[in-house]
Each structure stands twice: as C-alpha cells, then as structure tokens.
Amino acid sequence: MRNKAIIKLHITFWIVISSISVLNTFLYIGNPLFIPLLISAFIGMFCNIITFYLFFFLISPDKFNKKGIIFLIILWLLYLNIAGFLFCFIIYLPIAYSNSPSDPVNYAFANGFNFIYQVIAYLTIVSILGSLSKVSLIWYNVQIKQKDTEKQNISNELAMLRAQINPHFLFNTLNNIKSLVKSIPSKAVYSLDKLTGMMRYMLYESSLGSVPLGNEIGHINNYIDLEKIRYSDPDFINFKISGDYKNIPVPPLIFMPFIENAFKHGNKLKSAPGIIIKINVLKQNIFFEITNFKKENYEAHSKNSGFGLSNIRRRLDLLFGNKYDLLIENENKTFTVKLNLIIS
C-alpha cells in the first residue's frame, strides 16, 4: 500500500472517530458544561491519537520474537496505568475548571479519577488498534514483496524455459536446410521462408505474456511444414483445428514442447498418420491433444534429452495455476498428451 493511501486512510479514520466524539457533546448544547465537554472530547481524541501511534510505531518486524513480545506487553501494562491516570486528569480538567474555577486542580484530583477505568478501557482499545494496524501493514507489505518476488521469479523461470525450448527449433531446422541446399534448392528456400516466419514469431511474440491463438497456430504450422520435409508421406502428420480460435489469447509456445517431443521421439517408420495433433476451441476451454508412435528406445532416449515434462508442468503451473488439466498416456506403442486449458 502506498504511503499516500495509508495517510488518507488514517486521516479518514480519525475524522470519523473525532466526529462521533464531538457529536456526542452536542447533546449538552445549552448546558453550562457544553464547552468544557467539547474541550475534553478534543483532549481525549488527542490522547487516543498519541496512544494509537505510540504503539503503531513501536511495532516492527524485529519485535516478532519472544523477547520483543514480552517487552511490548510490559510496556503496554505500564503505559495503561501511568497514561491512564495522567490522561484521566487532563481530560477532566476543563470540567473541573467549569465547576471549580478557583481551584480546578484539586477538584480534578478529587473527582476526575472516577472515570479512570473508562479511560483505561479506551486506551486499551486504541493501543490494540494501533498495534493491529501496524501488524496488518507489515503483513500486507510482506505479501506484496512476496508477490513481486514471485512475479519476478516466474518471469525469470519462463524466460529460462523458453530458452530451453527455442534451440530445438534451430537445431532440427538448420540440419534439414543444410541437406536440402544442394539436393532440392527450392525446398531449401521454402524452408528458409518458414524458418524466417518462426524466428520472427520467436523474436517479437514469444516474449509477450499472451498472443492470439491464431498466431500460435501459424507458428505451429510453420514448424510442421518444416518437419514434413523429413517425411516422404505428406499425411504422416495430421493436424486438425476446430472452433473459433483466432483471437483467443494464449501464452506463446505453450503447445510447442509437446509437439517437439512428438517429433523428436516419434517413430518415423510407422504408417500414416504417425503424429496426430488436435486443437479444439470451445467458449471456456482449449483442448489440445497430440499422439505419436514411440521409438523402441524411447524411455532411455527421453531421460537424456535435456528437456523433461517436469519443466512443462512447471510452466503450466506458473501460467495457469489450477486452471488446467494435463494427462500423459505413455502406452506400449504410443505416447499421448491431453491438455485442457481453462480460459474463462
């Protein structure tokens, strides 16, 4: 909470409390004690303000231990007793002056302490309010710092996760282009165009918090078109999209780790379709599913790939919290990922 907001909150609080105290004295309008009672009300408010901020500023994080708490309790008890008698005398003095102008001090000593318990009760409430206000402020600031730290950690971690994902694109694609430069130059140019589109997307959009799903699908299509060069059967990769998806915001590269994993560890010797990708968009959900046939040495190969599903789950946790469902089906011959993103 910013300092200006805190100051405004405190000023508003004391204006309301002071107004209540002053309005109570208006019941005595026309009574000779009206002015003395009004002055006493303002003195009482001044005493309450002193008490409130004394304990407000005494409370600090370094007091949140056994010694600090004992110190505060002892100080609080001493303050209630000493300040209770002192404030009781001062608050009653205007009334004493009205009733005994010739000797208001002795009159206050003789009659003012009849209200000592009432004054101490007020001071107890105000001191507790001051302490709780400071504790609440400290708690709030701690929460804000934790959230800021968490946001920074999330930003750093997502950047690291994206850095882990991106090199796979370059590594696979450049190898493909290299093999095509001499054999099929037209396909090499085609691949370079696709790679340019992917790099543009990764350079300008992958660092954003969200992108239109249509842009993400365009990026996926570029990736798939590049991968298709490696396969003799154009139907080996089956990519289906349904629903109104173009303008729905999604985190960039959210599906790419699963797609890359399917191509990296998929069995290219299986009959088409060897990789099936589905994206179905409804009003409140995005359903993503990808299935591929596994290589025979998939288990050993995936463990040493340098990129695991734990990183992907971590990214989903950071981005969606509990608003997603991820199901991994690792069967004998196929590997399937089903991801449901809740977007409402």
C-alpha positions as a Markdown table, in Angstrom:
| # | Residue | x | y | z |
|---|---|---|---|---|
| 1 | Met | 0.0 | 0.0 | 0.0 |
| 2 | Arg | 1.4 | 3.4 | -1.0 |
| 3 | Asn | 2.2 | 6.0 | 1.7 |
| 4 | Lys | -0.3 | 8.5 | 0.3 |
| 5 | Ala | -3.1 | 5.9 | 0.5 |
| 6 | Ile | -2.1 | 5.0 | 4.1 |
| 7 | Ile | -2.1 | 8.7 | 5.1 |
| 8 | Lys | -5.5 | 9.2 | 3.6 |
| 9 | Leu | -6.9 | 6.1 | 5.3 |
| 10 | His | -5.6 | 7.3 | 8.7 |
| 11 | Ile | -6.9 | 10.8 | 8.2 |
| 12 | Thr | -10.3 | 9.4 | 7.3 |
| 13 | Phe | -10.3 | 7.1 | 10.3 |
| 14 | Trp | -9.6 | 9.9 | 12.8 |
| 15 | Ile | -12.1 | 12.3 | 11.2 |
| 16 | Val | -14.8 | 9.7 | 11.6 |
| 17 | Ile | -13.9 | 8.9 | 15.2 |
| 18 | Ser | -13.5 | 12.6 | 16.1 |
| 19 | Ser | -16.9 | 13.4 | 14.6 |
| 20 | Ile | -18.6 | 10.8 | 16.7 |
| 21 | Ser | -16.9 | 12.1 | 19.9 |
| 22 | Val | -17.8 | 15.7 | 19.1 |
| 23 | Leu | -21.4 | 14.9 | 18.1 |
| 24 | Asn | -21.9 | 13.2 | 21.5 |
| 25 | Thr | -21.2 | 16.6 | 23.2 |
| 26 | Phe | -23.9 | 18.3 | 21.2 |
| 27 | Leu | -26.4 | 16.6 | 23.4 |
| 28 | Tyr | -25.4 | 19.2 | 26.0 |
| 29 | Ile | -26.0 | 22.3 | 23.9 |
| 30 | Gly | -27.5 | 24.9 | 26.2 |
| 31 | Asn | -25.9 | 23.2 | 29.2 |
| 32 | Pro | -23.0 | 25.2 | 31.0 |
| 33 | Leu | -20.9 | 22.0 | 30.6 |
| 34 | Phe | -21.1 | 22.0 | 26.8 |
| 35 | Ile | -17.9 | 23.9 | 26.1 |
| 36 | Pro | -15.9 | 22.0 | 28.8 |
| 37 | Leu | -17.2 | 18.7 | 27.5 |
| 38 | Leu | -16.3 | 19.7 | 23.9 |
| 39 | Ile | -12.8 | 20.7 | 25.0 |
| 40 | Ser | -12.5 | 17.4 | 26.9 |
| 41 | Ala | -13.6 | 15.5 | 23.8 |
| 42 | Phe | -10.8 | 17.0 | 21.8 |
| 43 | Ile | -8.3 | 16.4 | 24.6 |
| 44 | Gly | -9.5 | 12.8 | 24.7 |
| 45 | Met | -9.0 | 12.4 | 21.0 |
| 46 | Phe | -5.5 | 13.8 | 21.2 |
| 47 | Cys | -4.7 | 11.3 | 23.9 |
| 48 | Asn | -6.1 | 8.5 | 21.8 |
| 49 | Ile | -4.1 | 9.6 | 18.8 |
| 50 | Ile | -0.9 | 9.7 | 21.0 |
| 51 | Thr | -1.6 | 6.2 | 22.2 |
| 52 | Phe | -2.5 | 4.8 | 18.8 |
| 53 | Tyr | 0.7 | 6.0 | 17.1 |
| 54 | Leu | 2.9 | 5.2 | 20.0 |
| 55 | Phe | 2.1 | 1.5 | 19.6 |
| 56 | Phe | 1.8 | 1.8 | 15.8 |
| 57 | Phe | 5.4 | 2.9 | 15.6 |
| 58 | Leu | 6.6 | 0.6 | 18.4 |
| 59 | Ile | 5.6 | -2.5 | 16.4 |
| 60 | Ser | 8.2 | -3.6 | 14.0 |
| 61 | Pro | 9.3 | -6.9 | 12.5 |
| 62 | Asp | 12.3 | -7.2 | 14.8 |
| 63 | Lys | 9.8 | -7.3 | 17.7 |
| 64 | Phe | 8.2 | -10.5 | 16.4 |
| 65 | Asn | 10.1 | -12.8 | 18.8 |
| 66 | Lys | 9.8 | -13.9 | 22.4 |
| 67 | Lys | 11.9 | -11.0 | 23.9 |
| 68 | Gly | 10.2 | -8.4 | 21.7 |
| 69 | Ile | 6.7 | -9.6 | 22.7 |
| 70 | Ile | 7.5 | -9.6 | 26.4 |
| 71 | Phe | 8.9 | -6.1 | 26.1 |
| 72 | Leu | 5.8 | -4.8 | 24.4 |
| 73 | Ile | 3.5 | -6.4 | 26.9 |
| 74 | Ile | 5.4 | -4.9 | 29.9 |
| 75 | Leu | 5.5 | -1.5 | 28.2 |
| 76 | Trp | 1.8 | -1.8 | 27.4 |
| 77 | Leu | 0.8 | -2.5 | 31.0 |
| 78 | Leu | 3.0 | 0.3 | 32.3 |
| 79 | Tyr | 1.6 | 2.7 | 29.8 |
| 80 | Leu | -2.0 | 1.9 | 30.5 |
| 81 | Asn | -1.5 | 2.5 | 34.3 |
| 82 | Ile | 0.6 | 5.7 | 34.0 |
| 83 | Ala | -1.0 | 7.2 | 31.0 |
| 84 | Gly | -4.5 | 6.2 | 32.3 |
| 85 | Phe | -4.1 | 8.3 | 35.4 |
| 86 | Leu | -2.4 | 11.2 | 33.6 |
| 87 | Phe | -4.9 | 11.4 | 30.7 |
| 88 | Cys | -7.8 | 11.0 | 33.1 |
| 89 | Phe | -6.7 | 14.1 | 35.0 |
| 90 | Ile | -6.1 | 16.1 | 31.8 |
| 91 | Ile | -9.3 | 15.2 | 30.2 |
| 92 | Tyr | -11.3 | 16.0 | 33.3 |
| 93 | Leu | -9.5 | 19.3 | 33.9 |
| 94 | Pro | -11.8 | 21.5 | 31.7 |
| 95 | Ile | -14.9 | 20.2 | 33.5 |
| 96 | Ala | -13.1 | 20.8 | 36.9 |
| 97 | Tyr | -12.3 | 24.4 | 35.8 |
| 98 | Ser | -16.0 | 24.9 | 35.0 |
| 99 | Asn | -17.3 | 23.5 | 38.3 |
| 100 | Ser | -14.5 | 25.0 | 40.5 |
| 101 | Pro | -12.8 | 28.0 | 38.8 |
| 102 | Ser | -10.9 | 28.9 | 41.9 |
| 103 | Asp | -9.2 | 25.5 | 42.4 |
| 104 | Pro | -9.7 | 23.3 | 39.3 |
| 105 | Val | -6.6 | 21.1 | 40.0 |
| 106 | Asn | -7.7 | 19.9 | 43.5 |
| 107 | Tyr | -11.3 | 19.4 | 42.1 |
| 108 | Ala | -9.9 | 17.3 | 39.3 |
| 109 | Phe | -7.9 | 15.2 | 41.7 |
| 110 | Ala | -10.9 | 14.8 | 44.0 |
| 111 | Asn | -13.4 | 13.8 | 41.3 |
| 112 | Gly | -11.7 | 13.1 | 38.0 |
| 113 | Phe | -10.4 | 9.6 | 38.8 |
| 114 | Asn | -13.9 | 8.3 | 39.0 |
| 115 | Phe | -13.6 | 7.8 | 35.2 |
| 116 | Ile | -10.2 | 6.1 | 35.4 |
| 117 | Tyr | -11.5 | 2.6 | 34.3 |
| 118 | Gln | -13.3 | 4.1 | 31.4 |
| 119 | Val | -10.2 | 6.0 | 30.2 |
| 120 | Ile | -8.0 | 2.9 | 30.6 |
| 121 | Ala | -10.6 | 0.9 | 28.6 |
| 122 | Tyr | -10.4 | 3.4 | 25.8 |
| 123 | Leu | -6.6 | 3.4 | 25.9 |
| 124 | Thr | -6.6 | -0.4 | 25.8 |
| 125 | Ile | -8.8 | -0.5 | 22.7 |
| 126 | Val | -6.8 | 2.3 | 21.0 |
| 127 | Ser | -3.4 | 0.7 | 21.8 |
| 128 | Ile | -4.6 | -2.6 | 20.4 |
| 129 | Leu | -6.0 | -1.0 | 17.3 |
| 130 | Gly | -2.6 | 0.8 | 16.8 |
| 131 | Ser | -0.7 | -2.5 | 17.2 |
| 132 | Leu | -3.0 | -4.4 | 14.9 |
| 133 | Ser | -2.9 | -1.7 | 12.3 |
| 134 | Lys | 0.9 | -1.9 | 12.2 |
| 135 | Val | 0.9 | -5.7 | 12.2 |
| 136 | Ser | -1.6 | -5.6 | 9.3 |
| 137 | Leu | 0.5 | -3.1 | 7.4 |
| 138 | Ile | 3.7 | -5.2 | 7.9 |
| 139 | Trp | 1.8 | -8.4 | 6.8 |
| 140 | Tyr | 0.5 | -6.5 | 3.7 |
| 141 | Asn | 4.0 | -5.3 | 2.8 |
| 142 | Val | 5.4 | -8.8 | 3.2 |
| 143 | Gln | 2.6 | -10.2 | 0.9 |
| 144 | Ile | 3.3 | -7.5 | -1.7 |
| 145 | Lys | 7.1 | -8.2 | -1.6 |
| 146 | Gln | 6.4 | -12.0 | -1.9 |
| 147 | Lys | 4.1 | -11.4 | -4.9 |
| 148 | Asp | 6.7 | -9.1 | -6.5 |
| 149 | Thr | 9.4 | -11.7 | -5.9 |
| 150 | Glu | 7.2 | -14.5 | -7.2 |
| 151 | Lys | 6.3 | -12.5 | -10.3 |
| 152 | Gln | 10.0 | -11.8 | -10.9 |
| 153 | Asn | 10.8 | -15.5 | -10.3 |
| 154 | Ile | 8.0 | -16.5 | -12.7 |
| 155 | Ser | 9.3 | -14.1 | -15.4 |
| 156 | Asn | 12.8 | -15.4 | -15.0 |
| 157 | Glu | 11.7 | -19.0 | -15.0 |
| 158 | Leu | 9.5 | -18.6 | -18.0 |
| 159 | Ala | 12.4 | -17.0 | -19.8 |
| 160 | Met | 14.6 | -19.9 | -18.9 |
| 161 | Leu | 12.0 | -22.4 | -20.1 |
| 162 | Arg | 11.6 | -20.6 | -23.4 |
| 163 | Ala | 15.4 | -20.6 | -23.8 |
| 164 | Gln | 15.3 | -24.3 | -23.3 |
| 165 | Ile | 12.6 | -24.8 | -25.9 |
| 166 | Asn | 14.0 | -22.5 | -28.7 |
| 167 | Pro | 17.3 | -24.2 | -29.6 |
| 168 | His | 15.4 | -27.4 | -30.7 |
| 169 | Phe | 13.8 | -25.4 | -33.5 |
| 170 | Leu | 17.1 | -24.1 | -34.8 |
| 171 | Phe | 19.0 | -27.4 | -34.4 |
| 172 | Asn | 16.5 | -29.6 | -36.3 |
| 173 | Thr | 15.6 | -27.0 | -39.0 |
| 174 | Leu | 19.2 | -26.0 | -39.8 |
| 175 | Asn | 20.1 | -29.6 | -40.3 |
| 176 | Asn | 17.2 | -30.0 | -42.7 |
| 177 | Ile | 18.0 | -26.9 | -44.7 |
| 178 | Lys | 21.7 | -27.9 | -44.9 |
| 179 | Ser | 20.7 | -31.2 | -46.5 |
| 180 | Leu | 18.3 | -29.5 | -49.0 |
| 181 | Val | 20.6 | -26.7 | -50.2 |
| 182 | Lys | 22.3 | -29.0 | -52.8 |
| 183 | Ser | 19.7 | -31.6 | -53.4 |
| 184 | Ile | 16.5 | -29.6 | -53.6 |
| 185 | Pro | 17.3 | -25.9 | -53.6 |
| 186 | Ser | 13.6 | -24.9 | -54.0 |
| 187 | Lys | 12.7 | -26.7 | -50.8 |
| 188 | Ala | 15.7 | -25.1 | -49.1 |
| 189 | Val | 14.3 | -21.7 | -50.0 |
| 190 | Tyr | 10.8 | -22.8 | -48.8 |
| 191 | Ser | 12.4 | -23.9 | -45.5 |
| 192 | Leu | 14.2 | -20.7 | -45.1 |
| 193 | Asp | 10.9 | -18.8 | -45.5 |
| 194 | Lys | 9.3 | -20.9 | -42.9 |
| 195 | Leu | 12.3 | -20.5 | -40.6 |
| 196 | Thr | 12.1 | -16.7 | -41.1 |
| 197 | Gly | 8.5 | -16.7 | -40.0 |
| 198 | Met | 9.3 | -18.8 | -37.0 |
| 199 | Met | 12.2 | -16.6 | -36.0 |
| 200 | Arg | 10.1 | -13.5 | -36.4 |
| 201 | Tyr | 7.5 | -15.0 | -34.1 |
| 202 | Met | 10.0 | -16.1 | -31.5 |
| 203 | Leu | 11.8 | -12.7 | -31.6 |
| 204 | Tyr | 8.8 | -10.5 | -31.4 |
| 205 | Glu | 6.0 | -12.5 | -29.9 |
| 206 | Ser | 7.4 | -15.3 | -27.7 |
| 207 | Ser | 8.4 | -12.8 | -25.0 |
| 208 | Leu | 4.9 | -11.4 | -24.7 |
| 209 | Gly | 2.5 | -12.5 | -21.9 |
| 210 | Ser | 0.0 | -13.8 | -24.4 |
| 211 | Val | -0.6 | -13.9 | -28.2 |
| 212 | Pro | -3.7 | -14.7 | -30.3 |
| 213 | Leu | -4.2 | -18.4 | -30.7 |
| 214 | Gly | -4.3 | -17.8 | -34.4 |
| 215 | Asn | -0.7 | -16.6 | -34.3 |
| 216 | Glu | 0.4 | -19.5 | -32.2 |
| 217 | Ile | -1.3 | -21.9 | -34.7 |
| 218 | Gly | 0.5 | -20.2 | -37.5 |
| 219 | His | 3.8 | -20.8 | -35.7 |
| 220 | Ile | 2.9 | -24.4 | -35.2 |
| 221 | Asn | 2.0 | -24.8 | -39.0 |
| 222 | Asn | 5.4 | -23.3 | -39.9 |
| 223 | Tyr | 7.1 | -25.8 | -37.6 |
| 224 | Ile | 5.1 | -28.7 | -39.0 |
| 225 | Asp | 5.8 | -27.6 | -42.6 |
| 226 | Leu | 9.5 | -27.7 | -41.9 |
| 227 | Glu | 9.2 | -31.2 | -40.3 |
| 228 | Lys | 7.2 | -32.5 | -43.2 |
| 229 | Ile | 10.3 | -32.2 | -45.4 |
| 230 | Arg | 11.8 | -35.1 | -43.5 |
| 231 | Tyr | 8.9 | -37.4 | -44.3 |
| 232 | Ser | 8.1 | -39.0 | -47.6 |
| 233 | Asp | 4.4 | -39.3 | -46.8 |
| 234 | Pro | 2.8 | -35.9 | -46.5 |
| 235 | Asp | 0.0 | -37.4 | -44.5 |
| 236 | Phe | 2.3 | -38.7 | -41.8 |
| 237 | Ile | 1.4 | -35.6 | -39.7 |
| 238 | Asn | -2.3 | -35.0 | -39.1 |
| 239 | Phe | -3.1 | -31.5 | -37.7 |
| 240 | Lys | -6.7 | -30.7 | -37.1 |
| 241 | Ile | -8.2 | -27.5 | -35.7 |
| 242 | Ser | -11.8 | -26.8 | -34.7 |
| 243 | Gly | -13.7 | -23.9 | -33.1 |
| 244 | Asp | -13.3 | -20.2 | -33.3 |
| 245 | Tyr | -9.7 | -19.8 | -32.2 |
| 246 | Lys | -8.1 | -16.8 | -34.0 |
| 247 | Asn | -8.4 | -14.1 | -31.3 |
| 248 | Ile | -8.3 | -16.2 | -28.1 |
| 249 | Pro | -5.2 | -15.2 | -26.0 |
| 250 | Val | -2.7 | -17.9 | -25.0 |
| 251 | Pro | 0.8 | -17.9 | -23.7 |
| 252 | Pro | 3.3 | -18.2 | -26.6 |
| 253 | Leu | 4.9 | -21.6 | -27.3 |
| 254 | Ile | 2.5 | -23.2 | -24.9 |
| 255 | Phe | 2.0 | -26.3 | -27.1 |
| 256 | Met | 5.4 | -26.4 | -28.7 |
| 257 | Pro | 7.2 | -28.6 | -26.1 |
| 258 | Phe | 4.7 | -31.4 | -26.7 |
| 259 | Ile | 4.9 | -31.1 | -30.4 |
| 260 | Glu | 8.7 | -31.0 | -30.4 |
| 261 | Asn | 8.7 | -34.0 | -28.1 |
| 262 | Ala | 6.5 | -36.0 | -30.5 |
| 263 | Phe | 8.7 | -35.3 | -33.5 |
| 264 | Lys | 11.9 | -35.8 | -31.5 |
| 265 | His | 10.9 | -39.2 | -30.1 |
| 266 | Gly | 8.3 | -40.3 | -32.6 |
| 267 | Asn | 8.8 | -43.4 | -34.7 |
| 268 | Lys | 9.1 | -42.3 | -38.4 |
| 269 | Leu | 8.8 | -45.8 | -39.6 |
| 270 | Lys | 5.2 | -46.2 | -38.7 |
| 271 | Ser | 2.4 | -45.8 | -41.2 |
| 272 | Ala | 0.5 | -42.5 | -41.5 |
| 273 | Pro | -0.7 | -40.8 | -39.6 |
| 274 | Gly | 2.2 | -41.2 | -37.2 |
| 275 | Ile | 1.7 | -37.9 | -35.4 |
| 276 | Ile | -1.8 | -36.7 | -34.7 |
| 277 | Ile | -2.4 | -33.2 | -33.4 |
| 278 | Lys | -5.8 | -31.8 | -32.4 |
| 279 | Ile | -6.8 | -28.4 | -31.1 |
| 280 | Asn | -10.4 | -27.9 | -30.2 |
| 281 | Val | -11.6 | -24.5 | -29.0 |
| 282 | Leu | -14.8 | -24.0 | -27.0 |
| 283 | Lys | -16.1 | -21.0 | -25.2 |
| 284 | Gln | -14.3 | -21.7 | -21.9 |
| 285 | Asn | -11.7 | -24.3 | -22.9 |
| 286 | Ile | -8.9 | -25.1 | -25.3 |
| 287 | Phe | -8.4 | -28.8 | -25.7 |
| 288 | Phe | -5.0 | -29.8 | -27.1 |
| 289 | Glu | -4.2 | -33.5 | -27.9 |
| 290 | Ile | -1.1 | -35.0 | -29.6 |
| 291 | Thr | -0.4 | -38.7 | -30.2 |
| 292 | Asn | 2.8 | -40.2 | -31.6 |
| 293 | Phe | 4.2 | -43.7 | -32.1 |
| 294 | Lys | 7.2 | -44.2 | -29.8 |
| 295 | Lys | 10.7 | -45.3 | -30.8 |
| 296 | Glu | 11.8 | -48.6 | -29.4 |
| 297 | Asn | 14.4 | -46.8 | -27.2 |
| 298 | Tyr | 12.1 | -44.0 | -26.2 |
| 299 | Glu | 12.4 | -44.4 | -22.4 |
| 300 | Ala | 16.2 | -44.2 | -22.4 |
| 301 | His | 16.3 | -41.5 | -25.1 |
| 302 | Ser | 13.8 | -39.2 | -23.3 |
| 303 | Lys | 15.6 | -39.3 | -20.0 |
| 304 | Asn | 18.7 | -37.9 | -21.6 |
| 305 | Ser | 17.0 | -35.4 | -23.9 |
| 306 | Gly | 17.8 | -32.4 | -21.6 |
| 307 | Phe | 14.1 | -31.4 | -21.5 |
| 308 | Gly | 11.5 | -33.1 | -19.4 |
| 309 | Leu | 7.8 | -33.0 | -18.8 |
| 310 | Ser | 8.5 | -31.6 | -15.3 |
| 311 | Asn | 9.6 | -28.3 | -16.9 |
| 312 | Ile | 6.5 | -28.2 | -18.9 |
| 313 | Arg | 4.3 | -28.9 | -15.9 |
| 314 | Arg | 6.2 | -26.1 | -14.0 |
| 315 | Arg | 5.4 | -23.6 | -16.8 |
| 316 | Leu | 1.8 | -24.6 | -16.8 |
| 317 | Asp | 1.6 | -24.2 | -13.0 |
| 318 | Leu | 3.2 | -20.7 | -13.3 |
| 319 | Leu | 0.9 | -19.6 | -16.0 |
| 320 | Phe | -2.5 | -21.2 | -15.2 |
| 321 | Gly | -2.3 | -22.3 | -11.5 |
| 322 | Asn | -5.1 | -24.8 | -11.1 |
| 323 | Lys | -6.9 | -23.8 | -14.4 |
| 324 | Tyr | -5.5 | -26.6 | -16.5 |
| 325 | Asp | -5.6 | -30.4 | -16.7 |
| 326 | Leu | -2.7 | -32.3 | -18.2 |
| 327 | Leu | -2.9 | -36.0 | -18.9 |
| 328 | Ile | 0.0 | -38.1 | -20.1 |
| 329 | Glu | -0.7 | -41.5 | -21.5 |
| 330 | Asn | 2.5 | -43.5 | -22.0 |
| 331 | Glu | 1.4 | -46.8 | -23.5 |
| 332 | Asn | 3.4 | -49.6 | -25.1 |
| 333 | Lys | 3.5 | -48.2 | -28.6 |
| 334 | Thr | 2.1 | -44.7 | -28.4 |
| 335 | Phe | 2.6 | -41.5 | -26.3 |
| 336 | Thr | -0.4 | -39.2 | -25.9 |
| 337 | Val | -0.7 | -35.8 | -24.3 |
| 338 | Lys | -4.1 | -34.3 | -23.5 |
| 339 | Leu | -4.1 | -30.7 | -22.2 |
| 340 | Asn | -7.2 | -28.7 | -21.2 |
| 341 | Leu | -6.7 | -25.0 | -20.7 |
| 342 | Ile | -9.5 | -23.1 | -18.9 |
| 343 | Ile | -9.6 | -19.7 | -20.5 |
| 344 | Ser | -12.8 | -18.2 | -18.9 |
